[in-house]
Amino acid sequence: MLDPQEKAEFDGLVTLLRTTDPRFCRRMNRMTKPRTLLYTTAAATLWILAPVCIVFGGWTGALFAVLAIGYGFRLYTKRNGHRPQPAWWVATRGRPTHPA
């Protein structure tokens, strides 16, 4: 927890960083947003490979297929899933956390 003076200094540093290096800030903001196309493609690929693992892998392939289906489901739910959290360095107290 920062005291008000430290919070004001920190907010000033963040503002200075945003004005002096907007390209860096855009890259950092992109890291907090989900990559929906990547997650959907990876999930579909895992689901397509699951039957192949079962056919050619025997019991080990069945184990890999279960893991692939489970992880594919996790990726698919993550694509629209939870709202991205703000980065740790962004002071968001008292401000809305939704992306602009």
Residue pairs with C-beta under 8 A, 6 or more apart in sequence:
2 10
2 91
7 91
7 93
10 91
11 91
14 89
14 90
14 91
17 24
17 25
18 25
28 87
29 87
29 99
31 87
32 84
32 85
32 86
32 87
32 99
33 84
33 99
34 78
34 79
34 80
34 81
34 84
36 79
36 80
39 75
39 76
39 78
39 79
40 75
40 76
40 79
42 72
42 75
43 72
43 73
43 75
43 76
43 79
44 72
45 72
46 68
46 69
46 71
46 72
46 75
47 68
47 69
47 72
49 65
49 68
50 64
50 65
50 68
50 69
50 72
51 65
53 61
53 62
53 64
53 65
53 68
54 61
54 62
54 65
55 61
57 64
57 65
83 97
83 98
83 99
84 99
85 97
86 92
86 97
